[in-house]
């Protein structure tokens, strides 16, 4: 990491607004970069691992998400563009991955015909389409812009508590730190969410969707052999009963990212959300599908050596968890809030979870800019405490962001049923499926960012006018913290 930022430091250290960000994934790091641009703010990023890293494979960002990156920090958008890959075609293609196309009578069926799939419909993704990249590559690029002094590793949060005008954070290694505000970006298993909502609250934990995903990166040459150039180099959804498969290009079109989704009736009993899998397991899910789909499934876990010889590598399956069954009733409590998957973990069927987290980051940077102006630039409200402005900022963030992000959690579940012909309003009707997918996609893609920023500012002023917002932590939270000391 290199320090590309020099923060303005006020004469009085007490004037600094100290922000603790818990979790160093895409949302936590991008938010940190955004907040580093603001004056009179001190940011510390706490990561439980020994390095900043992302799990998973490909991630895609719409034009809308990219504009949020630009507004949040030039470093964020530059990092994404450095590693991203565009669709060659500004359309998303949806095909029937289950029924093999019929060969016209009298025409001899060729090997190429075996790999054909019937195109059901296409969805226009806008003039600029979307950019896809590997999660780890994107995070690695952003990390280059982080000052080393900002990040603390091996810091697994155990508990936090409000003491006086500040918050005390306790970590698993026994260390303590203090902050004026805490933002939980610690993912789907968020400890900040558990403390904020209560460890006995079902909304503190994600639930299993009874779906699993098999992810893989396939050499583009191999992908083209199976799918043909057009489908391999552009996003393609293979629809069918009870399962579906998505592919799109990454790494400047040298790799094709594949995610194959299937049902799992039994509960997920593994300690982690990832478990070993076999190629046979994937092939069983897609047994009876088109040859193109089963061929792709067979390539998952394949590794080619320098001579192009195919070998088998380990294959994992990912349990799909989300917050659909027990959504968080609030994203903020006093001077503590949650963002990204920590607030609204969603299944991946819209491919918008990371982009929605970037929107959260822009929203938080926006309200903190307002808070700094209150503390340092508006004489008529000078004397307002840090806790009052942060509470107002987080209350505004909660009001503006919660409905949209919770809608995404619900819609992602619902659109998955459309992909798998299980939506009773659509069935297998291509026109009805397109309309259902299209309105949901447009709600994500054509979000009014400027309207969000204006609403955040007005909501912040509203909550600030209400005066002090006392900490609403429970007595049990306090008792839990005391037991750890």
C-alpha positions as CSV (number, residue, x, y, z in Angstrom):
1,X,0.0,0.0,0.0
2,X,1.2,3.5,-0.6
3,X,0.0,6.8,0.9
4,X,-1.5,8.9,-1.8
5,X,-3.4,11.1,0.6
6,X,-2.4,13.8,3.0
7,X,-5.2,14.5,5.4
8,X,-5.7,18.1,6.8
9,X,-5.1,17.9,10.5
10,X,-6.7,20.6,12.7
11,X,-4.8,22.3,15.4
12,X,-7.0,20.7,18.1
13,X,-7.0,16.9,17.9
14,X,-10.4,17.0,19.7
15,X,-11.9,18.4,16.5
16,X,-11.2,15.2,14.6
17,X,-14.1,12.9,14.0
18,X,-12.8,9.4,14.6
19,X,-14.4,6.7,12.5
20,X,-13.8,3.0,13.0
21,X,-14.6,0.8,9.9
22,X,-14.9,-2.9,10.7
23,X,-14.2,-5.1,7.7
24,X,-11.8,-4.7,4.9
25,X,-13.7,-6.1,1.9
26,X,-14.8,-4.1,-1.2
27,X,-17.3,-2.0,0.7
28,X,-15.1,-1.3,3.7
29,X,-12.1,-0.3,1.6
30,X,-14.0,1.8,-0.9
31,X,-15.7,3.6,2.0
32,X,-12.4,4.2,3.6
33,X,-11.0,5.8,0.4
34,X,-14.1,8.0,0.2
35,X,-13.8,9.2,3.8
36,X,-10.1,9.9,3.5
37,X,-11.0,12.7,1.1
38,X,-12.9,14.6,3.8
39,X,-11.2,17.1,6.1
40,X,-11.2,16.7,9.9
41,X,-11.9,13.0,9.8
42,X,-9.6,10.2,11.1
43,X,-10.4,6.8,9.7
44,X,-9.2,3.4,11.0
45,X,-10.0,0.2,9.1
46,X,-10.0,-3.0,11.2
47,X,-9.6,-6.3,9.4
48,X,-9.7,-9.7,11.2
49,X,-7.5,-11.4,8.6
50,X,-3.7,-10.9,8.2
51,X,-4.3,-9.2,4.8
52,X,-7.1,-7.5,2.9
53,X,-8.7,-10.1,0.6
54,X,-12.0,-11.0,-1.1
55,X,-13.5,-14.4,-1.6
56,X,-15.6,-15.4,-4.6
57,X,-14.9,-14.8,-8.3
58,X,-16.4,-12.4,-10.7
59,X,-18.4,-9.2,-9.9
60,X,-20.1,-6.8,-12.3
61,X,-20.8,-3.1,-12.0
62,X,-23.4,-1.2,-13.9
63,X,-22.9,2.4,-15.2
64,X,-24.9,3.6,-12.2
65,X,-22.6,1.8,-9.7
66,X,-19.6,3.3,-11.5
67,X,-20.9,6.8,-11.2
68,X,-21.2,6.2,-7.4
69,X,-17.6,5.1,-7.4
70,X,-16.6,8.3,-9.2
71,X,-18.4,10.4,-6.6
72,X,-17.1,8.4,-3.7
73,X,-13.4,8.6,-4.7
74,X,-11.4,8.8,-8.0
75,X,-9.2,6.0,-6.6
76,X,-12.2,3.6,-6.4
77,X,-13.3,4.1,-10.1
78,X,-9.7,4.0,-11.3
79,X,-9.1,0.7,-9.5
80,X,-12.2,-0.9,-11.0
81,X,-11.3,0.3,-14.5
82,X,-7.7,-1.0,-14.2
83,X,-9.0,-4.6,-13.9
84,X,-12.4,-4.6,-15.5
85,X,-13.7,-6.2,-18.7
86,X,-16.6,-5.0,-20.7
87,X,-19.2,-7.0,-22.6
88,X,-18.5,-6.9,-26.3
89,X,-22.3,-6.5,-26.8
90,X,-24.4,-4.0,-24.8
91,X,-27.1,-6.7,-24.4
92,X,-27.6,-9.5,-21.8
93,X,-28.6,-12.7,-23.5
94,X,-31.0,-15.2,-22.0
95,X,-31.2,-18.7,-23.5
96,X,-33.1,-21.9,-23.0
97,X,-30.4,-24.1,-21.5
98,X,-32.7,-27.0,-21.0
99,X,-34.4,-27.9,-24.3
100,X,-32.1,-28.6,-27.2
101,X,-33.1,-26.8,-30.4
102,X,-34.8,-29.0,-33.0
103,X,-32.9,-29.6,-36.2
104,X,-35.1,-28.9,-39.3
105,X,-36.4,-32.0,-41.0
106,X,-34.0,-33.3,-43.7
107,X,-31.0,-31.4,-42.2
108,X,-28.2,-33.5,-40.8
109,X,-27.3,-32.8,-37.2
110,X,-23.7,-31.6,-36.7
111,X,-21.5,-31.4,-33.6
112,X,-22.0,-27.6,-33.7
113,X,-25.8,-28.1,-33.6
114,X,-25.4,-30.0,-30.3
115,X,-23.9,-26.9,-28.7
116,X,-26.7,-24.6,-29.8
117,X,-29.2,-23.1,-27.4
118,X,-32.4,-21.3,-28.3
119,X,-32.2,-17.6,-27.6
120,X,-35.3,-16.5,-25.6
121,X,-34.7,-12.8,-25.3
122,X,-32.1,-10.1,-24.9
123,X,-32.0,-7.2,-22.4
124,X,-30.4,-3.9,-23.4
125,X,-27.8,-2.9,-20.7
126,X,-27.4,0.7,-21.8
127,X,-24.9,2.2,-24.2
128,X,-22.0,1.5,-21.9
129,X,-23.1,-1.9,-20.7
130,X,-21.4,-3.1,-17.5
131,X,-17.9,-3.8,-16.4
132,X,-16.9,-7.2,-14.8
133,X,-13.8,-8.0,-12.8
134,X,-12.5,-10.5,-10.3
135,X,-13.3,-9.4,-6.8
136,X,-9.7,-10.0,-5.5
137,X,-8.2,-8.0,-8.4
138,X,-10.5,-5.0,-7.7
139,X,-9.7,-5.1,-4.0
140,X,-6.0,-5.4,-4.7
141,X,-6.1,-2.3,-6.9
142,X,-7.9,-0.2,-4.2
143,X,-5.5,-1.3,-1.5
144,X,-2.7,0.3,-3.4
145,X,-4.3,3.7,-2.6
146,X,-4.7,3.1,1.1
147,X,-2.2,4.7,3.5
148,X,-0.6,1.9,5.6
149,X,-1.3,3.7,8.8
150,X,-5.0,3.5,8.2
151,X,-5.3,-0.3,8.4
152,X,-5.0,-2.6,11.4
153,X,-4.9,-6.4,10.7
154,X,-5.8,-9.4,12.9
155,X,-8.5,-7.4,14.6
156,X,-11.5,-9.5,15.1
157,X,-14.2,-7.5,16.8
158,X,-15.8,-9.1,19.9
159,X,-17.9,-6.2,21.4
160,X,-18.3,-2.5,21.4
161,X,-19.9,-0.3,24.0
162,X,-20.7,3.4,24.4
163,X,-18.8,5.1,27.2
164,X,-19.4,8.7,27.7
165,X,-19.0,10.5,24.4
166,X,-17.1,7.7,22.6
167,X,-17.3,4.1,21.8
168,X,-14.9,1.4,23.0
169,X,-14.2,-1.5,20.7
170,X,-12.8,-4.8,22.1
171,X,-11.0,-7.2,19.8
172,X,-10.3,-10.9,20.1
173,X,-6.6,-10.3,20.8
174,X,-7.5,-8.4,24.0
175,X,-6.8,-5.0,22.6
176,X,-9.1,-2.0,22.9
177,X,-9.6,1.1,20.8
178,X,-11.9,4.1,20.8
179,X,-13.9,5.9,18.2
180,X,-16.7,8.5,17.8
181,X,-18.5,6.3,15.2
182,X,-18.5,2.7,14.1
183,X,-19.4,1.4,10.7
184,X,-19.8,-2.3,10.2
185,X,-18.7,-3.5,6.8
186,X,-17.9,-6.9,8.1
187,X,-20.0,-8.9,5.7
188,X,-22.8,-11.4,5.9
189,X,-21.7,-12.8,9.3
190,X,-21.3,-9.3,10.7
191,X,-20.4,-9.0,14.3
192,X,-21.3,-5.4,14.4
193,X,-24.9,-6.3,13.3
194,X,-25.1,-8.9,16.0
195,X,-24.1,-6.4,18.7
196,X,-26.3,-3.6,17.2
197,X,-29.4,-5.8,16.9
198,X,-28.7,-8.1,19.8
199,X,-27.2,-11.6,19.8
200,X,-30.6,-13.2,20.4
201,X,-32.3,-11.4,17.5
202,X,-32.9,-13.6,14.5
203,X,-32.2,-10.6,12.3
204,X,-28.6,-10.7,13.5
205,X,-28.0,-13.8,11.4
206,X,-28.4,-14.7,7.7
207,X,-30.6,-17.6,6.6
208,X,-29.9,-20.4,4.1
209,X,-31.8,-20.0,0.8
210,X,-31.6,-23.7,0.0
211,X,-29.6,-22.9,-3.0
212,X,-25.9,-23.6,-3.7
213,X,-23.6,-22.2,-6.3
214,X,-20.6,-23.7,-8.1
215,X,-18.2,-21.0,-9.2
216,X,-15.3,-21.3,-11.6
217,X,-13.0,-19.4,-14.1
218,X,-12.6,-21.1,-17.4
219,X,-9.9,-20.3,-20.0
220,X,-11.6,-18.3,-22.7
221,X,-10.3,-20.5,-25.5
222,X,-12.0,-23.5,-23.9
223,X,-15.2,-21.5,-23.3
224,X,-15.4,-20.5,-26.9
225,X,-15.0,-24.1,-28.0
226,X,-18.1,-25.0,-26.0
227,X,-20.3,-21.8,-26.3
228,X,-19.1,-20.0,-29.4
229,X,-17.5,-16.6,-29.4
230,X,-20.7,-14.5,-28.8
231,X,-21.9,-16.2,-25.7
232,X,-18.5,-16.8,-24.2
233,X,-17.4,-13.1,-24.6
234,X,-20.7,-11.6,-23.3
235,X,-23.0,-12.2,-20.4
236,X,-25.3,-15.1,-20.9
237,X,-28.0,-16.6,-18.7
238,X,-28.9,-20.2,-19.3
239,X,-32.5,-20.7,-18.0
240,X,-34.1,-24.0,-17.0
241,X,-36.2,-25.9,-14.4
242,X,-34.9,-25.8,-10.9
243,X,-31.4,-24.4,-11.7
244,X,-29.7,-21.8,-13.9
245,X,-26.2,-20.9,-15.0
246,X,-24.6,-17.6,-15.7
247,X,-21.4,-16.8,-17.6
248,X,-19.6,-13.5,-18.4
249,X,-16.0,-12.5,-19.4
250,X,-13.4,-11.2,-16.9
251,X,-9.6,-10.5,-17.0
252,X,-9.8,-8.6,-20.3
253,X,-11.6,-11.5,-22.0
254,X,-8.9,-14.1,-21.1
255,X,-11.2,-15.9,-18.7
256,X,-14.9,-16.7,-18.5
257,X,-16.5,-16.5,-15.1
258,X,-19.2,-19.2,-14.5
259,X,-21.7,-19.5,-11.7
260,X,-24.0,-22.6,-11.7
261,X,-26.9,-22.5,-9.2
262,X,-28.9,-25.5,-8.0
263,X,-31.3,-26.4,-5.2
264,X,-30.4,-28.1,-1.9
265,X,-33.4,-29.3,0.1
266,X,-31.5,-30.2,3.2
267,X,-30.1,-27.6,5.7
268,X,-26.6,-26.4,5.4
269,X,-24.6,-28.1,8.2
270,X,-21.1,-27.0,7.4
271,X,-19.4,-24.6,9.7
272,X,-18.3,-22.4,6.8
273,X,-20.4,-21.2,3.8
274,X,-18.1,-23.1,1.4
275,X,-17.7,-26.8,1.2
276,X,-15.9,-29.3,-1.0
277,X,-17.9,-30.5,-4.1
278,X,-17.4,-32.7,-7.1
279,X,-17.8,-32.3,-10.8
280,X,-20.3,-35.2,-10.6
281,X,-22.5,-33.2,-8.2
282,X,-22.7,-30.3,-10.7
283,X,-23.4,-32.6,-13.6
284,X,-26.2,-34.3,-11.7
285,X,-27.9,-30.9,-11.2
286,X,-27.8,-30.3,-14.9
287,X,-28.5,-33.8,-16.0
288,X,-30.8,-33.7,-19.1
289,X,-29.9,-30.1,-20.0
290,X,-28.5,-29.0,-23.3
291,X,-25.1,-30.3,-24.2
292,X,-23.6,-26.8,-24.0
293,X,-24.6,-26.4,-20.4
294,X,-23.4,-29.9,-19.3
295,X,-20.2,-29.2,-21.2
296,X,-19.6,-26.0,-19.2
297,X,-20.5,-27.8,-16.0
298,X,-17.9,-30.4,-16.8
299,X,-15.2,-27.7,-17.2
300,X,-15.7,-26.4,-13.7
301,X,-12.6,-27.3,-11.7
302,X,-10.6,-27.9,-14.8
303,X,-7.0,-26.6,-14.8
304,X,-4.8,-26.5,-18.0
305,X,-1.1,-26.7,-17.6
306,X,1.4,-24.8,-19.8
307,X,1.1,-27.5,-22.5
308,X,-2.7,-27.2,-22.5
309,X,-3.1,-30.6,-20.8
310,X,-6.3,-30.7,-18.7
311,X,-6.2,-31.7,-15.0
312,X,-8.8,-31.7,-12.3
313,X,-8.5,-29.3,-9.4
314,X,-10.6,-29.1,-6.2
315,X,-14.1,-27.7,-6.7
316,X,-16.2,-26.0,-4.0
317,X,-19.8,-25.2,-3.6
318,X,-21.0,-22.0,-2.0
319,X,-24.1,-22.0,0.2
320,X,-26.3,-19.0,-0.7
321,X,-27.4,-17.2,2.5
322,X,-29.3,-13.9,2.7
323,X,-31.3,-11.7,5.1
324,X,-34.7,-12.3,3.3
325,X,-36.4,-14.2,6.2
326,X,-35.3,-11.8,9.0
327,X,-34.3,-8.4,7.6
328,X,-32.6,-5.9,9.9
329,X,-35.2,-3.6,11.4
330,X,-32.7,-0.7,11.3
331,X,-29.2,-0.1,10.0
332,X,-28.2,2.4,12.7
333,X,-28.3,2.9,16.4
334,X,-26.8,6.1,17.8
335,X,-23.3,6.4,16.4
336,X,-23.1,2.8,15.0
337,X,-24.3,1.6,11.6
338,X,-23.9,-1.3,9.2
339,X,-23.4,-1.2,5.4
340,X,-23.2,-3.6,2.5
341,X,-23.7,-7.3,3.3
342,X,-23.6,-6.5,7.0
343,X,-26.8,-4.6,6.5
344,X,-28.6,-6.3,3.6
345,X,-26.9,-9.5,2.5
346,X,-28.6,-10.7,-0.6
347,X,-28.5,-13.7,-2.9
348,X,-26.5,-13.0,-6.0
349,X,-29.2,-13.3,-8.7
350,X,-29.2,-9.6,-9.6
351,X,-25.5,-9.4,-9.5
352,X,-26.0,-6.1,-7.6
353,X,-24.8,-6.8,-4.1
354,X,-21.4,-5.1,-4.4
355,X,-22.8,-2.2,-6.4
356,X,-25.5,-1.6,-3.7
357,X,-22.7,-1.6,-1.1
358,X,-20.9,1.1,-3.2
359,X,-24.1,3.1,-3.1
360,X,-24.1,2.7,0.7
361,X,-20.5,4.0,0.8
362,X,-21.5,7.1,-1.2
363,X,-24.4,7.7,1.1
364,X,-22.3,7.5,4.2
365,X,-19.6,9.8,2.7
366,X,-22.4,12.2,1.8
367,X,-23.8,12.4,5.4
368,X,-20.3,12.6,6.9
369,X,-19.6,15.6,4.7
370,X,-22.7,17.2,6.1
371,X,-21.6,16.3,9.6
372,X,-18.2,17.9,9.2
373,X,-19.8,21.1,7.9
374,X,-22.0,21.1,11.0
375,X,-19.0,20.7,13.3
376,X,-16.6,23.1,11.6
377,X,-18.3,25.2,9.0
378,X,-21.7,26.4,10.3
379,X,-21.5,29.0,13.1
380,X,-25.2,28.8,13.8
381,X,-24.9,25.2,15.0
382,X,-21.5,25.2,16.5
383,X,-21.5,23.6,19.9
384,X,-23.4,20.6,18.6
385,X,-21.7,17.5,19.9
386,X,-20.0,14.8,17.7
387,X,-22.5,12.2,18.9
388,X,-25.4,14.4,17.8
389,X,-24.2,15.0,14.3
390,X,-23.1,11.4,13.8
391,X,-26.5,10.1,15.1
392,X,-28.2,12.4,12.7
393,X,-26.0,11.3,9.9
394,X,-26.6,7.6,10.5
395,X,-30.4,8.2,11.0
396,X,-30.5,9.9,7.6
397,X,-28.5,7.0,6.0
398,X,-30.9,4.5,7.5
399,X,-34.0,6.3,6.3
400,X,-32.7,6.8,2.8
401,X,-31.0,3.4,2.2
402,X,-33.1,0.8,3.9
403,X,-36.1,0.5,1.6
404,X,-34.0,0.2,-1.6
405,X,-31.6,-2.3,-0.2
406,X,-34.2,-4.5,1.4
407,X,-36.1,-4.5,-1.9
408,X,-33.0,-5.9,-3.6
409,X,-32.9,-8.8,-1.1
410,X,-36.5,-9.7,-1.9
411,X,-36.2,-9.1,-5.6
412,X,-33.1,-11.3,-5.9
413,X,-35.0,-14.2,-4.5
414,X,-37.9,-13.6,-6.8
415,X,-36.0,-13.1,-10.0
416,X,-34.2,-16.4,-9.4
417,X,-37.6,-18.1,-9.6
418,X,-38.1,-16.4,-13.0
419,X,-34.8,-17.7,-14.2
420,X,-35.9,-21.2,-13.3
421,X,-39.4,-21.0,-14.7
422,X,-40.9,-21.3,-11.2
423,X,-42.5,-17.8,-11.2
424,X,-46.3,-18.5,-11.5
425,X,-46.8,-15.1,-13.2
426,X,-44.3,-15.9,-15.9
427,X,-43.8,-19.7,-16.3
428,X,-41.8,-20.5,-19.4
429,X,-43.3,-17.5,-21.4
430,X,-40.2,-15.6,-22.8
431,X,-42.1,-12.3,-23.1
432,X,-43.4,-12.4,-19.5
433,X,-40.0,-13.5,-18.2
434,X,-38.4,-10.5,-20.0
435,X,-40.8,-8.0,-18.6
436,X,-40.3,-9.4,-15.1
437,X,-36.5,-9.3,-15.3
438,X,-36.5,-5.9,-17.1
439,X,-38.4,-3.8,-14.6
440,X,-36.3,-5.2,-11.7
441,X,-33.0,-4.6,-13.6
442,X,-34.1,-1.0,-14.5
443,X,-34.9,-0.2,-10.9
444,X,-31.3,-1.1,-10.0
445,X,-29.6,0.4,-13.1
446,X,-31.4,3.7,-13.4
447,X,-31.4,4.8,-9.8
448,X,-31.5,8.5,-9.1
449,X,-28.1,9.1,-7.4
450,X,-28.5,12.9,-7.3
451,X,-32.0,12.5,-5.8
452,X,-30.4,10.2,-3.1
453,X,-27.8,12.8,-2.3
454,X,-30.4,15.5,-1.9
455,X,-32.6,13.3,0.2
456,X,-29.7,12.4,2.5
457,X,-28.9,16.1,3.0
458,X,-32.6,17.0,3.9
459,X,-32.9,14.0,6.1
460,X,-29.7,14.9,7.9
461,X,-31.0,18.4,8.6
462,X,-34.3,17.0,9.8
463,X,-32.7,14.6,12.3
464,X,-30.2,17.2,13.5
465,X,-33.1,19.5,14.3
466,X,-34.5,16.9,16.6
467,X,-31.5,17.3,18.9
468,X,-29.6,14.6,20.8
469,X,-30.2,11.0,19.8
470,X,-29.2,9.0,22.9
471,X,-27.6,5.5,22.6
472,X,-30.3,2.9,22.5
473,X,-28.1,0.0,23.3
474,X,-29.7,-2.6,25.5
475,X,-28.8,-3.4,29.1
476,X,-27.8,-6.9,27.9
477,X,-25.3,-5.4,25.4
478,X,-23.7,-3.5,28.3
479,X,-23.6,-6.6,30.5
480,X,-22.1,-8.7,27.7
481,X,-19.4,-6.1,27.3
482,X,-18.6,-5.9,31.0
483,X,-18.2,-9.7,31.2
484,X,-15.5,-9.5,28.5
485,X,-13.4,-7.0,30.4
